[in-house]
Amino acid sequence: MSEELNQLRVRIDQLDEQIQELLTERAKIALQVAASKIKSQDTNFYRAEREAQVLRRVKERNKGPLSDEEIARLFREIISACLALEQVMTIAFLGPEGTFTQAAALKHFGHSVATLPLATIGDVFREVESGNVSYGVVPVENSTEGVVSHTLDQFMNSPLHICGEVELRIHHHLLGKGKDTKNISRIYSHRQSLAQCREWLETNMPGIELRDVNSNAEAARLAAQEENALAIASETAAEIYGLNVLVRNIEDEPDNTTRFLVIGKRATPPSGKDKTSLLISTQNKPGSLYRVLEPLVKHKISMTRIESRPSRRGMWDYVFFIDCEGHREDERVAAALSELEHEVSFLKILGSYPRSVL
């Protein structure tokens, strides 16, 4: 071993020791924060806006060579581990184990939380509403296939708030028990994943039966039990269910991304870079949508998404889901919302929350 290499390794060891000492000091302060909150009867240990601010500063002061995303991910895990000393949170997600929703939950909260897989999006909402879990994570839209209607429908009657958002790059892999795709009779996957891989499947697996199941993790579980079946799922699902990755990245769009929402019982204070989600109902007459959008335009509020859904209150009666930039407490957003209340028949603020950081 050269002397130069030996000196570099010694320096790394010294830095590792310093990092560990600082992490220990940070963890001790986290315990002091917990004691202070308990003394003041403040049970809100997790502060979404505070964590978003910390991670933004981490990225702003990053000088490399680690990427902004990588350095923020490392700090996310530090924050997660220190928060677990104050309170171990349980996060419900659309299961079973190995779904992209679980990956989104861990990306947002770090790996020092307990995760609870549930069978349906409705189950996630109910568990959060009951207080059995701290927060829930549900999918809301995909860059290729659009909105997840089940999630939007739940917000119509739920008292929960949107507390955060997570954006996750989605890579679909073809999984199986064997080493190749010979003698395959069916492929299991969630309908969204089947749609996102439609062109690849038509070109490479023509004539094979495609079966829609509740989740990609469920598809992997089924494929692990059958000799002539494959699944479209994640690499994590392959590891959990003991499958081989036969073909990687079969999604039709290379930038395939899914957005997830974090739902909870508490409203989130401003973080400085926020979004607000609205549920609006208007009378079905000419100019209704224009009157909805006019206050946003007037107060220079940028709208990032609008979706319409049947209200289920009457035939051809619709509600609009709108995402716009800013927090409900921001002056311009508050003024626009005040005007909107007089223009629509129903307005529900689903939540103001930090824009995705990671």
Kinemage of the C-alpha trace (Angstrom):
@kinemage 1
@onewidth
@group {chain A} dominant
@subgroup {mainchain}
@vectorlist {calphas} color= white
{ca met a 1} P 0.000 0.000 0.000
{ca ser a 2} L 1.396 3.441 -0.957
{ca glu a 3} L 2.003 6.050 1.714
{ca glu a 4} L -0.411 8.447 -0.016
{ca leu a 5} L -3.247 5.909 0.057
{ca asn a 6} L -2.533 5.095 3.681
{ca gln a 7} L -2.698 8.777 4.633
{ca leu a 8} L -6.022 9.199 2.795
{ca arg a 9} L -7.516 6.260 4.674
{ca val a 10} L -6.301 7.653 7.983
{ca arg a 11} L -7.978 10.965 7.128
{ca ile a 12} L -11.232 9.169 6.261
{ca asp a 13} L -11.136 7.390 9.615
{ca gln a 14} L -10.641 10.736 11.381
{ca leu a 15} L -13.571 12.277 9.508
{ca asp a 16} L -15.777 9.274 10.275
{ca glu a 17} L -15.047 9.746 13.965
{ca gln a 18} L -15.913 13.453 13.774
{ca ile a 19} L -19.136 12.723 11.887
{ca gln a 20} L -20.136 10.136 14.487
{ca glu a 21} L -19.465 12.559 17.336
{ca leu a 22} L -21.616 15.220 15.656
{ca leu a 23} L -24.414 12.725 15.007
{ca thr a 24} L -24.338 11.733 18.680
{ca glu a 25} L -24.559 15.375 19.696
{ca arg a 26} L -27.472 15.948 17.286
{ca ala a 27} L -29.309 12.912 18.686
{ca lys a 28} L -28.871 14.164 22.260
{ca ile a 29} L -30.345 17.534 21.278
{ca ala a 30} L -33.285 15.716 19.654
{ca leu a 31} L -33.960 14.061 23.013
{ca gln a 32} L -33.857 17.463 24.674
{ca val a 33} L -36.351 18.757 22.101
{ca ala a 34} L -38.648 15.824 22.928
{ca ala a 35} L -38.417 16.556 26.659
{ca ser a 36} L -39.181 20.236 26.051
{ca lys a 37} L -42.238 19.390 23.918
{ca ile a 38} L -43.567 16.939 26.497
{ca lys a 39} L -43.122 19.567 29.218
{ca ser a 40} L -45.141 22.075 27.180
{ca gln a 41} L -47.680 19.342 26.251
{ca asp a 42} L -46.820 19.674 22.569
{ca thr a 43} L -47.331 16.213 21.050
{ca asn a 44} L -46.563 17.286 17.475
{ca phe a 45} L -43.062 15.845 17.183
{ca tyr a 46} L -43.062 15.691 13.368
{ca arg a 47} L -42.998 19.104 11.678
{ca ala a 48} L -43.292 18.769 7.905
{ca glu a 49} L -42.550 22.429 7.229
{ca arg a 50} L -39.428 22.394 9.446
{ca glu a 51} L -38.014 19.290 7.739
{ca ala a 52} L -38.650 20.772 4.287
{ca gln a 53} L -36.775 23.939 5.278
{ca val a 54} L -33.830 21.916 6.624
{ca leu a 55} L -33.548 19.813 3.470
{ca arg a 56} L -33.768 22.865 1.213
{ca arg a 57} L -30.873 24.475 3.103
{ca val a 58} L -28.907 21.242 2.815
{ca lys a 59} L -29.286 21.350 -0.974
{ca glu a 60} L -28.570 25.089 -1.202
{ca arg a 61} L -25.232 24.840 0.617
{ca asn a 62} L -24.137 21.653 -1.151
{ca lys a 63} L -20.870 22.143 -3.052
{ca gly a 64} L -20.476 18.558 -4.329
{ca pro a 65} L -19.173 16.135 -5.341
{ca leu a 66} L -22.303 14.433 -3.961
{ca ser a 67} L -25.437 15.483 -5.865
{ca asp a 68} L -28.104 17.639 -4.231
{ca glu a 69} L -30.473 14.667 -4.194
{ca glu a 70} L -27.905 12.344 -2.615
{ca ile a 71} L -26.872 14.762 0.128
{ca ala a 72} L -30.520 15.515 0.902
{ca arg a 73} L -31.286 11.784 1.089
{ca leu a 74} L -28.476 11.297 3.618
{ca phe a 75} L -29.778 14.119 5.775
{ca arg a 76} L -33.303 12.748 5.483
{ca glu a 77} L -32.109 9.555 7.153
{ca ile a 78} L -30.322 11.516 9.902
{ca ile a 79} L -33.508 13.489 10.576
{ca ser a 80} L -35.558 10.277 10.533
{ca ala a 81} L -33.280 8.514 13.028
{ca cys a 82} L -33.247 11.496 15.415
{ca leu a 83} L -37.024 11.912 15.186
{ca ala a 84} L -37.445 8.221 16.071
{ca leu a 85} L -35.738 8.995 19.407
{ca glu a 86} L -38.590 11.413 20.099
{ca gln a 87} L -41.406 9.317 18.601
{ca val a 88} L -41.470 6.276 16.302
{ca met a 89} L -44.160 7.071 13.754
{ca thr a 90} L -46.275 4.479 11.954
{ca ile a 91} L -46.975 5.298 8.312
{ca ala a 92} L -49.815 3.532 6.495
{ca phe a 93} L -49.418 2.874 2.779
{ca leu a 94} L -51.154 1.076 -0.058
{ca gly a 95} L -49.748 -2.430 0.328
{ca pro a 96} L -48.674 -5.132 0.393
{ca glu a 97} L -44.965 -4.919 1.182
{ca gly a 98} L -42.847 -3.895 -1.781
{ca thr a 99} L -45.175 -1.403 -3.500
{ca phe a 100} L -44.001 1.885 -4.954
{ca thr a 101} L -46.181 3.573 -2.334
{ca gln a 102} L -44.040 2.033 0.409
{ca ala a 103} L -40.928 3.281 -1.400
{ca ala a 104} L -42.482 6.764 -1.505
{ca ala a 105} L -43.259 6.605 2.236
{ca leu a 106} L -39.658 5.693 3.057
{ca lys a 107} L -38.322 8.357 0.708
{ca his a 108} L -40.378 11.016 2.497
{ca phe a 109} L -40.060 9.874 6.122
{ca gly a 110} L -36.768 7.942 6.058
{ca his a 111} L -36.250 4.360 7.193
{ca ser a 112} L -36.611 4.955 10.950
{ca val a 113} L -40.395 4.711 10.820
{ca ala a 114} L -42.714 1.728 11.045
{ca thr a 115} L -44.719 1.112 7.875
{ca leu a 116} L -48.144 -0.520 7.758
{ca pro a 117} L -49.371 -2.054 4.470
{ca leu a 118} L -53.112 -1.796 3.831
{ca ala a 119} L -55.260 -3.340 1.143
{ca thr a 120} L -56.951 -0.253 -0.302
{ca ile a 121} L -56.582 3.523 -0.525
{ca gly a 122} L -59.795 3.803 1.497
{ca asp a 123} L -58.221 1.714 4.261
{ca val a 124} L -55.268 4.124 4.415
{ca phe a 125} L -57.622 7.081 4.873
{ca arg a 126} L -59.617 5.280 7.569
{ca glu a 127} L -56.558 4.276 9.595
{ca val a 128} L -55.245 7.850 9.602
{ca glu a 129} L -58.685 9.228 10.479
{ca ser a 130} L -58.979 6.807 13.409
{ca gly a 131} L -55.592 7.844 14.791
{ca asn a 132} L -54.205 4.295 14.601
{ca val a 133} L -51.309 5.553 12.465
{ca ser a 134} L -49.409 8.832 12.338
{ca tyr a 135} L -49.737 9.526 8.601
{ca gly a 136} L -50.685 7.807 5.369
{ca val a 137} L -49.176 7.816 1.872
{ca val a 138} L -51.337 7.328 -1.229
{ca pro a 139} L -50.696 7.695 -4.990
{ca val a 140} L -52.445 10.605 -6.709
{ca glu a 141} L -51.139 10.887 -10.281
{ca asn a 142} L -48.727 9.425 -12.802
{ca ser a 143} L -46.921 11.395 -15.490
{ca thr a 144} L -47.983 8.883 -18.149
{ca glu a 145} L -51.435 7.659 -17.114
{ca gly a 146} L -52.763 10.647 -15.198
{ca val a 147} L -54.813 10.868 -12.020
{ca val a 148} L -55.518 8.078 -9.513
{ca ser a 149} L -59.272 8.573 -9.206
{ca his a 150} L -59.713 6.502 -6.014
{ca thr a 151} L -57.502 8.924 -4.086
{ca leu a 152} L -59.353 12.027 -5.291
{ca asp a 153} L -62.719 10.457 -4.505
{ca gln a 154} L -61.658 9.801 -0.893
{ca phe a 155} L -61.021 13.503 -0.304
{ca met a 156} L -64.656 14.382 -1.006
{ca asn a 157} L -65.755 13.141 2.422
{ca ser a 158} L -62.524 12.864 4.393
{ca pro a 159} L -61.570 15.393 7.102
{ca leu a 160} L -57.859 14.709 6.550
{ca his a 161} L -55.308 17.260 5.355
{ca ile a 162} L -52.680 16.877 2.659
{ca cys a 163} L -49.427 17.347 4.597
{ca gly a 164} L -46.827 16.705 1.909
{ca glu a 165} L -46.045 15.295 -1.508
{ca val a 166} L -43.504 12.805 -2.845
{ca glu a 167} L -42.358 12.374 -6.428
{ca leu a 168} L -40.894 8.979 -7.299
{ca arg a 169} L -39.299 7.859 -10.556
{ca ile a 170} L -40.974 4.590 -11.490
{ca his a 171} L -39.078 1.733 -13.111
{ca his a 172} L -41.037 -1.390 -13.988
{ca his a 173} L -39.270 -4.743 -14.263
{ca leu a 174} L -40.479 -8.063 -15.615
{ca leu a 175} L -40.126 -10.621 -12.814
{ca gly a 176} L -40.386 -14.420 -12.759
{ca lys a 177} L -39.372 -17.576 -10.918
{ca gly a 178} L -37.363 -18.879 -13.858
{ca lys a 179} L -34.495 -17.531 -15.935
{ca asp a 180} L -36.429 -16.583 -19.091
{ca thr a 181} L -39.897 -15.808 -20.472
{ca lys a 182} L -40.509 -19.159 -22.196
{ca asn a 183} L -43.783 -21.031 -21.626
{ca ile a 184} L -45.419 -18.036 -19.968
{ca ser a 185} L -49.233 -17.947 -20.000
{ca arg a 186} L -50.006 -14.781 -17.984
{ca ile a 187} L -48.547 -11.591 -16.579
{ca tyr a 188} L -49.827 -9.994 -13.373
{ca ser a 189} L -49.645 -6.295 -12.552
{ca his a 190} L -51.635 -3.270 -11.434
{ca arg a 191} L -53.677 -1.696 -14.232
{ca gln a 192} L -51.625 1.527 -14.078
{ca ser a 193} L -48.394 -0.434 -14.596
{ca leu a 194} L -49.900 -2.451 -17.437
{ca ala a 195} L -50.875 0.825 -19.100
{ca gln a 196} L -47.427 2.318 -18.549
{ca cys a 197} L -45.814 -0.720 -20.222
{ca arg a 198} L -48.427 -1.212 -22.958
{ca glu a 199} L -46.164 -0.689 -25.975
{ca trp a 200} L -43.388 -2.911 -24.596
{ca leu a 201} L -45.843 -5.709 -23.826
{ca glu a 202} L -47.475 -5.531 -27.258
{ca thr a 203} L -44.065 -5.719 -28.954
{ca asn a 204} L -42.325 -8.283 -26.749
{ca met a 205} L -45.094 -10.380 -25.165
{ca pro a 206} L -47.910 -10.508 -27.769
{ca gly a 207} L -50.801 -12.823 -27.023
{ca ile a 208} L -49.927 -13.253 -23.345
{ca glu a 209} L -52.850 -12.825 -20.946
{ca leu a 210} L -52.559 -9.661 -18.827
{ca arg a 211} L -54.223 -9.840 -15.410
{ca asp a 212} L -54.988 -6.716 -13.394
{ca val a 213} L -54.466 -7.023 -9.605
{ca asn a 214} L -54.623 -4.585 -6.682
{ca ser a 215} L -50.884 -3.789 -6.611
{ca asn a 216} L -47.576 -4.705 -8.199
{ca ala a 217} L -46.460 -6.330 -4.953
{ca glu a 218} L -49.548 -8.560 -5.092
{ca ala a 219} L -48.587 -9.376 -8.685
{ca ala a 220} L -45.121 -10.450 -7.518
{ca arg a 221} L -46.637 -12.608 -4.766
{ca leu a 222} L -48.887 -14.386 -7.271
{ca ala a 223} L -46.058 -14.881 -9.766
{ca ala a 224} L -43.958 -16.463 -7.015
{ca gln a 225} L -46.680 -19.094 -6.529
{ca glu a 226} L -47.160 -20.042 -10.185
{ca glu a 227} L -44.834 -21.752 -12.631
{ca asn a 228} L -46.084 -20.087 -15.835
{ca ala a 229} L -46.699 -16.563 -14.600
{ca leu a 230} L -44.686 -13.344 -14.562
{ca ala a 231} L -45.181 -10.033 -12.788
{ca ile a 232} L -44.463 -6.416 -13.561
{ca ala a 233} L -43.155 -4.885 -10.350
{ca ser a 234} L -40.204 -3.229 -8.627
{ca glu a 235} L -36.805 -4.639 -7.761
{ca thr a 236} L -37.800 -4.461 -4.094
{ca ala a 237} L -40.780 -6.710 -4.804
{ca ala a 238} L -38.450 -9.155 -6.571
{ca glu a 239} L -36.264 -9.334 -3.446
{ca ile a 240} L -39.221 -9.751 -1.075
{ca tyr a 241} L -40.901 -12.532 -3.076
{ca gly a 242} L -37.761 -14.315 -4.309
{ca leu a 243} L -38.161 -13.585 -8.014
{ca asn a 244} L -35.612 -12.983 -10.732
{ca val a 245} L -35.484 -9.725 -12.687
{ca leu a 246} L -35.840 -10.973 -16.257
{ca val a 247} L -36.081 -7.629 -18.092
{ca arg a 248} L -35.385 -4.220 -16.542
{ca asn a 249} L -37.064 -0.878 -17.201
{ca ile a 250} L -39.884 -1.965 -19.484
{ca glu a 251} L -41.907 1.240 -18.965
{ca asp a 252} L -42.718 3.022 -22.237
{ca glu a 253} L -41.714 6.479 -20.961
{ca pro a 254} L -38.182 6.810 -19.500
{ca asp a 255} L -39.233 9.761 -17.298
{ca asn a 256} L -42.178 7.849 -15.825
{ca thr a 257} L -42.907 9.493 -12.445
{ca thr a 258} L -45.660 9.025 -9.889
{ca arg a 259} L -46.706 11.658 -7.374
{ca phe a 260} L -47.863 10.580 -3.924
{ca leu a 261} L -49.613 12.534 -1.169
{ca val a 262} L -48.938 12.420 2.557
{ca ile a 263} L -52.204 12.634 4.503
{ca gly a 264} L -52.653 13.451 8.183
{ca lys a 265} L -54.927 15.024 10.789
{ca arg a 266} L -52.954 18.252 11.327
{ca ala a 267} L -52.669 21.242 9.014
{ca thr a 268} L -49.120 22.202 8.022
{ca pro a 269} L -47.773 25.740 8.627
{ca pro a 270} L -45.956 27.599 5.801
{ca ser a 271} L -42.488 26.378 4.825
{ca gly a 272} L -41.695 29.138 2.300
{ca lys a 273} L -42.181 27.000 -0.822
{ca asp a 274} L -45.619 25.434 -0.664
{ca lys a 275} L -48.598 24.155 -2.614
{ca thr a 276} L -52.295 24.356 -1.798
{ca ser a 277} L -54.841 21.793 -2.983
{ca leu a 278} L -58.505 22.712 -3.358
{ca leu a 279} L -61.775 20.871 -3.927
{ca ile a 280} L -64.351 23.081 -5.658
{ca ser a 281} L -67.908 22.558 -6.833
{ca thr a 282} L -69.750 24.959 -9.141
{ca gln a 283} L -73.157 25.173 -10.695
{ca asn a 284} L -73.376 23.548 -14.114
{ca lys a 285} L -73.860 26.664 -16.225
{ca pro a 286} L -71.840 28.655 -18.813
{ca gly a 287} L -68.813 30.472 -17.399
{ca ser a 288} L -68.615 28.488 -14.157
{ca leu a 289} L -65.033 27.314 -14.661
{ca tyr a 290} L -63.967 30.799 -15.774
{ca arg a 291} L -65.291 32.257 -12.510
{ca val a 292} L -63.305 29.620 -10.600
{ca leu a 293} L -60.053 30.502 -12.310
{ca glu a 294} L -60.505 34.278 -12.409
{ca pro a 295} L -59.497 34.948 -8.737
{ca leu a 296} L -56.334 32.864 -9.197
{ca val a 297} L -55.382 34.830 -12.308
{ca lys a 298} L -56.237 38.162 -10.666
{ca his a 299} L -53.935 37.485 -7.699
{ca lys a 300} L -51.215 35.922 -9.876
{ca ile a 301} L -51.512 32.464 -8.358
{ca ser a 302} L -49.913 29.793 -10.547
{ca met a 303} L -52.134 26.729 -10.953
{ca thr a 304} L -50.162 23.497 -11.373
{ca arg a 305} L -53.013 21.022 -11.878
{ca ile a 306} L -56.776 20.822 -12.407
{ca glu a 307} L -58.872 17.648 -12.555
{ca ser a 308} L -62.628 17.138 -12.715
{ca arg a 309} L -64.499 14.266 -11.082
{ca pro a 310} L -68.192 13.351 -10.837
{ca ser a 311} L -69.530 14.672 -7.531
{ca arg a 312} L -71.815 11.636 -7.064
{ca arg a 313} L -74.515 14.039 -5.918
{ca gly a 314} L -76.335 14.231 -9.245
{ca met a 315} L -76.026 13.388 -12.927
{ca trp a 316} L -73.494 15.591 -14.762
{ca asp a 317} L -72.557 17.319 -11.483
{ca tyr a 318} L -68.790 17.695 -11.197
{ca val a 319} L -66.178 18.859 -8.701
{ca phe a 320} L -62.747 20.253 -9.534
{ca phe a 321} L -59.485 19.379 -7.835
{ca ile a 322} L -56.992 22.217 -8.174
{ca asp a 323} L -53.338 22.490 -7.105
{ca cys a 324} L -51.808 25.944 -6.962
{ca glu a 325} L -48.540 27.410 -5.757
{ca gly a 326} L -48.364 29.056 -2.341
{ca his a 327} L -49.737 28.467 1.158
{ca arg a 328} L -53.279 29.307 2.261
{ca glu a 329} L -51.789 31.742 4.790
{ca asp a 330} L -49.865 33.651 2.082
{ca glu a 331} L -51.438 37.044 1.449
{ca arg a 332} L -52.141 36.547 -2.258
{ca val a 333} L -53.457 33.002 -1.835
{ca ala a 334} L -55.678 34.031 1.085
{ca ala a 335} L -57.150 36.876 -0.971
{ca ala a 336} L -57.840 34.564 -3.925
{ca leu a 337} L -59.498 31.974 -1.668
{ca ser a 338} L -61.663 34.660 -0.080
{ca glu a 339} L -62.959 35.675 -3.508
{ca leu a 340} L -63.423 32.056 -4.578
{ca glu a 341} L -65.767 31.418 -1.662
{ca his a 342} L -68.212 33.907 -3.178
{ca glu a 343} L -67.972 32.449 -6.703
{ca val a 344} L -68.448 28.714 -6.067
{ca ser a 345} L -71.126 26.613 -4.425
{ca phe a 346} L -68.598 24.616 -2.411
{ca leu a 347} L -64.923 25.141 -1.490
{ca lys a 348} L -62.795 22.767 0.570
{ca ile a 349} L -59.102 23.415 1.222
{ca leu a 350} L -57.559 19.956 1.201
{ca gly a 351} L -54.252 21.226 2.519
{ca ser a 352} L -51.286 23.528 2.173
{ca tyr a 353} L -47.982 21.679 2.292
{ca pro a 354} L -44.287 21.893 1.309
{ca arg a 355} L -43.431 21.267 -2.319
{ca ser a 356} L -41.500 18.056 -2.874
{ca val a 357} L -37.863 18.460 -1.758
{ca leu a 358} L -36.352 15.052 -2.594
